[in-house]
């Protein structure tokens, strides 16, 4: 499965952001998480929330990671509020399932307004996508199975 490593990976672009080795505007941060804009936005507001600790992808999550995922969601909501997203009820949050994750570092996609995403974005992040799992489903799987399937 995935790895959890506080040092990260030299090849991981998100670890470079965590270690301030990339020119990325960080919107929000704390001791555990960072939030920044997606470089290929799928919606008017498209943010990524990542843990400072390197975790490969959502399938590496375990039951004891539920609080981490909940804090990622909270930071995503804070980013939407800070950037004045017009409708906080029209939001889609989730993770890409491997092997369809473009960066091998856990990252939560926060998209709003979800109802105005383009067809291409709907295919990548919408309900019909086979490789995008909503945060609600991730949390439900962690609570019932102890891991993401």
Backbone bond lengths (Angstrom), bond angles and torsions (degrees), N, CA, C in turn:
res aa  C-N    CA-C-N  psi(-1)  N-CA   C-N-CA  omega(-1)  CA-C   N-CA-C  phi
1 X - - - 1.455 - - 1.514 110.18 -
2 X 1.292 116.74 -159.99 1.464 121.76 -177.84 1.504 112.30 -77.69
3 X 1.293 114.95 174.29 1.447 120.26 179.63 1.512 109.99 -118.37
4 X 1.313 115.03 152.84 1.447 121.27 172.95 1.510 106.04 -122.23
5 X 1.318 115.20 121.90 1.449 120.67 -173.65 1.514 108.56 -147.76
6 X 1.310 117.18 127.74 1.462 119.61 -178.33 1.519 111.94 -73.62
7 X 1.309 118.41 -22.53 1.462 120.19 -178.21 1.522 112.29 -83.06
8 X 1.327 116.73 -23.49 1.457 120.10 -179.90 1.508 112.22 80.12
9 X 1.312 114.92 -165.11 1.448 122.12 -176.28 1.517 109.40 -125.01
10 X 1.317 116.04 140.57 1.466 120.20 177.79 1.524 111.59 -63.66
11 X 1.333 117.55 -27.62 1.456 122.06 -177.82 1.531 112.86 -89.64
12 X 1.312 118.23 -2.28 1.457 121.40 -174.05 1.532 110.68 -92.68
13 X 1.356 116.90 116.12 1.468 118.88 -179.89 1.527 113.29 -63.79
14 X 1.335 117.81 -29.08 1.459 119.08 179.26 1.531 111.20 -75.35
15 X 1.323 117.53 -31.13 1.471 119.64 173.80 1.529 109.68 -66.03
16 X 1.338 116.60 -33.68 1.464 119.84 175.90 1.529 110.56 -63.93
17 X 1.323 116.99 -39.08 1.468 120.52 177.09 1.531 109.56 -65.20
18 X 1.324 116.63 -45.28 1.470 120.96 178.55 1.518 110.67 -57.56
19 X 1.324 116.71 -40.67 1.464 121.99 -177.16 1.531 113.42 -89.57
20 X 1.346 116.71 13.80 1.478 123.63 177.86 1.524 112.45 56.45
21 X 1.339 116.38 36.10 1.459 121.45 177.57 1.528 111.65 -105.65
22 X 1.324 116.24 9.46 1.461 121.32 179.14 1.523 108.08 -130.28
23 X 1.309 114.99 150.71 1.462 120.95 -179.23 1.528 109.10 -88.50
24 X 1.319 115.48 75.98 1.454 121.84 -178.73 1.519 109.11 -124.89
25 X 1.323 115.98 131.92 1.460 120.13 177.33 1.523 108.96 -75.90
26 X 1.315 116.33 114.67 1.454 121.78 177.36 1.528 107.44 -86.29
27 X 1.321 116.08 122.62 1.465 121.42 -178.05 1.519 112.00 -82.32
28 X 1.323 115.57 -41.39 1.464 122.27 179.31 1.518 108.17 -143.78
29 X 1.320 116.12 149.64 1.459 119.62 175.23 1.517 109.21 -158.05
30 X 1.315 114.47 156.73 1.454 122.12 171.35 1.523 106.99 -147.55
31 X 1.291 118.10 -166.27 1.464 121.26 -176.74 1.528 113.04 -66.38
32 X 1.334 116.56 -19.69 1.461 120.75 -173.05 1.530 114.52 -114.89
33 X 1.342 117.49 -27.72 1.458 121.61 -169.95 1.523 112.83 -135.02
34 X 1.344 115.10 158.66 1.469 123.45 171.58 1.517 108.10 -132.25
35 X 1.339 115.82 150.23 1.454 121.38 175.19 1.521 108.65 -132.57
36 X 1.344 115.96 134.92 1.461 122.00 179.04 1.514 108.81 -150.19
37 X 1.343 116.04 168.15 1.467 121.01 179.99 1.535 110.75 -75.17
38 X 1.318 115.58 144.25 1.461 121.15 173.67 1.529 107.47 -71.63
39 X 1.334 117.52 136.97 1.464 120.23 -178.13 1.528 112.39 -74.96
40 X 1.346 117.24 -16.04 1.464 122.08 175.02 1.528 107.50 -125.52
41 X 1.333 116.91 75.32 1.464 119.50 -172.25 1.522 113.72 -62.65
42 X 1.324 114.27 137.70 1.455 121.66 177.59 1.514 112.33 -100.67
43 X 1.332 116.45 -0.14 1.465 122.31 179.04 1.518 107.84 -156.80
44 X 1.328 116.23 169.13 1.462 120.56 178.56 1.525 110.86 -52.64
45 X 1.312 115.80 -45.52 1.468 122.27 174.09 1.523 106.82 -112.00
46 X 1.318 116.69 114.86 1.471 121.51 178.56 1.519 107.26 -139.04
47 X 1.325 114.67 106.30 1.452 121.10 -177.20 1.524 109.83 -118.97
48 X 1.309 114.97 155.09 1.457 121.83 174.70 1.519 107.79 -116.75
49 X 1.312 115.85 134.58 1.457 121.99 174.62 1.522 106.59 -115.66
50 X 1.337 115.75 124.29 1.464 120.72 -177.40 1.526 110.48 -126.53
51 X 1.330 116.39 149.61 1.465 119.09 172.41 1.531 109.61 -79.96
52 X 1.317 115.70 148.35 1.467 119.82 175.08 1.530 110.39 -66.31
53 X 1.316 115.94 -32.40 1.460 121.46 176.38 1.521 108.78 -77.73
54 X 1.323 116.82 131.82 1.461 120.50 -179.80 1.525 110.15 -70.96
55 X 1.325 115.25 118.43 1.459 123.88 171.31 1.521 104.20 -125.66
56 X 1.315 117.62 127.22 1.461 120.36 -172.31 1.523 114.42 -57.45
57 X 1.334 118.33 -52.74 1.456 121.04 -175.05 1.520 108.96 -166.02
58 X 1.324 117.10 176.84 1.464 120.40 -173.21 1.529 113.63 -64.57
59 X 1.312 117.91 -26.71 1.470 119.11 178.23 1.525 112.38 -68.57
60 X 1.326 117.89 -14.40 1.460 121.42 177.16 1.528 111.97 -82.91
61 X 1.329 117.00 -9.23 1.461 120.63 -178.44 1.523 111.23 -71.20
62 X 1.324 114.92 147.10 1.464 122.75 177.80 1.526 108.83 -127.47
63 X 1.304 116.84 173.31 1.457 122.52 -178.44 1.524 112.29 -52.03
64 X 1.314 117.60 -40.34 1.464 119.31 -178.68 1.529 112.96 -71.15
65 X 1.347 118.06 -4.58 1.466 122.28 175.87 1.530 112.67 -91.90
66 X 1.325 118.17 -1.05 1.470 120.94 179.96 1.531 111.17 -54.82
67 X 1.339 120.13 -46.83 1.470 118.49 178.56 1.536 112.94 -60.84
68 X 1.323 117.93 -34.83 1.463 121.44 177.04 1.526 110.24 -61.76
69 X 1.318 117.33 -48.77 1.465 121.61 -179.87 1.530 109.96 -61.77
70 X 1.317 117.06 -41.55 1.466 120.56 178.30 1.525 111.24 -62.82
71 X 1.322 117.99 -38.87 1.467 121.06 177.30 1.533 110.64 -68.90
72 X 1.339 117.34 -34.79 1.468 120.55 176.10 1.528 110.01 -62.00
73 X 1.322 116.78 -43.46 1.463 121.52 178.07 1.532 110.01 -61.90
74 X 1.315 116.05 -44.72 1.464 120.51 -179.70 1.534 110.93 -60.28
75 X 1.339 117.07 -42.67 1.460 119.84 178.61 1.527 110.34 -66.68
76 X 1.322 117.98 -37.59 1.463 120.78 176.53 1.520 111.28 -60.82
77 X 1.325 116.73 -42.43 1.457 120.84 177.80 1.526 110.83 -65.12
78 X 1.317 117.09 -39.30 1.463 120.98 177.49 1.529 111.12 -63.04
79 X 1.325 116.94 -39.15 1.469 120.52 178.24 1.519 110.80 -63.89
80 X 1.336 117.06 -41.66 1.460 120.60 177.87 1.523 110.91 -62.02
81 X 1.331 116.53 -44.49 1.463 120.87 179.28 1.524 110.92 -64.56
82 X 1.325 116.95 -45.08 1.458 121.59 -178.90 1.528 111.40 -61.21
83 X 1.323 116.53 -35.91 1.462 121.65 -177.57 1.522 112.43 -97.31
84 X 1.320 115.94 15.80 1.466 123.70 171.58 1.533 114.16 56.95
85 X 1.338 115.75 45.97 1.465 119.22 172.50 1.526 107.53 -61.27
86 X 1.325 116.82 132.60 1.468 120.83 -170.55 1.527 113.91 -70.02
87 X 1.308 118.86 -34.42 1.463 120.39 -176.45 1.529 109.43 -131.85
88 X 1.317 115.85 102.13 1.459 120.04 -177.49 1.530 112.90 -76.23
89 X 1.340 116.42 -1.40 1.465 120.38 174.83 1.522 111.77 -94.72
90 X 1.324 117.52 -8.37 1.463 122.95 -177.15 1.532 108.72 -109.82
91 X 1.343 114.80 63.31 1.464 122.05 -173.04 1.523 108.97 -126.16
92 X 1.318 115.57 143.30 1.472 121.74 173.78 1.518 107.57 -123.57
93 X 1.326 115.90 125.05 1.466 121.15 178.37 1.520 109.10 -127.78
94 X 1.345 114.45 137.83 1.449 117.76 178.36 1.514 112.38 178.28
95 X 1.330 114.10 -172.24 1.457 123.47 -175.13 1.526 109.34 -127.31
96 X 1.319 116.43 150.40 1.460 120.30 170.30 1.517 108.52 -84.00
97 X 1.319 114.91 140.89 1.463 121.34 179.04 1.528 109.30 -87.71
98 X 1.323 116.60 138.28 1.466 118.39 174.90 1.529 109.53 -62.39
99 X 1.273 120.17 144.22 1.465 127.92 10.17 1.523 113.80 -91.70
100 X 1.337 117.51 17.52 1.461 120.94 -175.38 1.528 113.79 -93.95
101 X 1.302 116.96 14.51 1.457 120.96 177.26 1.523 108.17 -88.75
102 X 1.330 116.43 121.03 1.463 120.82 -173.82 1.524 113.21 -71.51
103 X 1.326 117.20 -26.96 1.467 121.65 178.79 1.529 107.32 -127.30
104 X 1.321 118.20 125.91 1.463 120.79 -176.87 1.537 112.61 -79.41
105 X 1.318 115.33 56.38 1.464 123.09 175.55 1.520 104.62 -145.27
106 X 1.307 117.47 124.55 1.451 121.66 -177.61 1.523 110.79 -46.82
107 X 1.337 116.99 128.25 1.457 121.17 176.85 1.518 110.08 -148.76
108 X 1.323 114.05 130.21 1.450 122.35 178.32 1.522 108.77 -90.50
109 X 1.330 116.37 124.39 1.459 121.41 174.71 1.522 108.05 -85.34
110 X 1.326 115.95 131.17 1.462 122.94 177.59 1.526 105.97 -121.69
111 X 1.343 117.07 112.22 1.462 121.62 -174.44 1.528 111.28 -124.03
112 X 1.334 115.73 134.17 1.465 120.56 176.30 1.525 108.85 -156.85
113 X 1.302 119.54 145.66 1.466 125.85 -8.85 1.534 110.69 -76.63
114 X 1.304 115.54 131.27 1.467 120.78 -177.03 1.528 111.68 -65.13
115 X 1.317 117.31 -32.97 1.468 120.66 -177.67 1.531 112.49 -70.56
116 X 1.315 118.01 -13.44 1.469 120.74 -178.70 1.527 112.57 -109.82
117 X 1.338 116.91 15.14 1.459 119.41 177.13 1.528 109.49 -68.25
118 X 1.329 115.98 146.71 1.459 121.05 177.79 1.531 110.03 -68.26
119 X 1.322 116.71 167.77 1.461 121.06 177.77 1.530 110.31 -58.06
120 X 1.307 116.96 -43.54 1.469 121.01 178.77 1.532 110.36 -59.73
121 X 1.320 117.17 -43.76 1.462 120.63 178.84 1.523 111.07 -66.99
122 X 1.334 116.79 -37.35 1.465 120.09 177.19 1.533 110.76 -60.75
123 X 1.340 115.58 -38.46 1.466 119.22 178.99 1.528 111.77 -66.56
124 X 1.321 116.76 -33.76 1.472 121.04 -178.51 1.525 113.51 -85.29
125 X 1.350 116.61 -34.81 1.464 120.33 -171.41 1.527 114.02 -126.31
126 X 1.313 117.74 -4.58 1.465 121.34 -174.21 1.515 114.04 -81.49
127 X 1.331 116.11 175.70 1.468 121.53 -177.74 1.521 114.22 -61.06
128 X 1.341 117.64 -26.70 1.465 120.29 -179.37 1.530 113.00 -85.09
129 X 1.317 117.45 -5.59 1.462 120.62 -179.33 1.528 110.40 -69.24
130 X 1.310 116.23 132.07 1.466 121.37 179.78 1.518 111.54 -85.76
131 X 1.323 117.44 -11.01 1.459 119.20 -176.02 1.528 113.49 -116.25
132 X 1.337 116.90 9.49 1.465 121.57 177.94 1.517 108.07 -119.35
133 X 1.330 116.47 125.81 1.459 121.19 -179.36 1.526 108.40 -117.09
134 X 1.321 115.64 129.32 1.459 119.46 -178.29 1.524 110.26 -69.85
135 X 1.310 114.56 156.11 1.453 120.30 -179.81 1.532 110.82 -62.04
136 X 1.329 117.45 -33.98 1.463 120.43 177.97 1.532 111.10 -60.66
137 X 1.342 115.94 -42.74 1.468 119.69 179.12 1.521 111.27 -68.55
138 X 1.323 117.46 -38.05 1.469 120.92 177.60 1.522 109.53 -60.75
139 X 1.326 116.75 -48.87 1.468 120.25 -179.29 1.521 111.32 -63.37
140 X 1.331 117.85 -40.71 1.466 120.87 178.66 1.525 110.96 -62.47
141 X 1.338 117.04 -42.61 1.465 119.93 179.35 1.520 111.03 -66.47
142 X 1.314 117.22 -39.89 1.464 119.86 178.97 1.527 110.88 -64.35
143 X 1.311 116.69 -37.85 1.470 120.53 -178.48 1.513 111.98 -72.51
144 X 1.341 117.73 -33.45 1.473 119.87 -176.00 1.536 112.95 -95.31
145 X 1.328 117.12 -36.77 1.468 120.25 -174.79 1.522 113.43 -110.28
146 X 1.310 115.96 -18.54 1.460 118.88 -177.82 1.524 113.61 84.81
147 X 1.341 116.95 0.89 1.469 121.19 176.34 1.521 109.79 -161.33
148 X 1.321 115.91 164.34 1.453 121.45 -179.63 1.520 108.80 -92.02
149 X 1.308 116.69 130.70 1.474 121.77 -178.94 1.502 110.07 -98.91
